[in-house]
Amino acid sequence: MVETMDELIAKVQGQLYRLQDLAEATSGIRAQETSPDGAVTVTVDGSGALIGLEFTTAVSTLSPADFERVLVQTAQAAAHRAFGERAELVTAYNRTGT
C-alpha cells in the first residue's frame, strides 16, 4: 500500500522505467536462422519482420518449389525464435511484478 504521494510517484516512475526497459529490450531482438542446406539465411526482428535475407550459391540447385519451401520454413524458424525471445522478456517483466 502506498502511504504518501511521493511513494506513489516513485512507484509509478519505477514501473515506467521497467516498461521502457522492456520496450528497448524487445526492439533489440534479432533472430537469425539458416536453412539446413545452408542456401538461405533469414534475419527477423522481435516482431518477426524480415530485416535480412541472404542466399548462397546452393539456391541454384533448388527447384522453384523447393526454394519457396526452404525460404518459408527458414523464415518461420527465425520468427519462432524471435517470438520465443520476446516471450521470455515479457515473462521476466511480469515476474518482477509491480
Secondary structure, DSSP 8 states (H G I E B T S, - for coil): ---SHHHHHHHHHHHHHHHHHHHHHHHT-EEEEE-TTSSEEEEEETT--EEEEEE-GGGGGS-HHHHHHHHHHHHHHHHHHHHHHHHHHHHHHHHH--
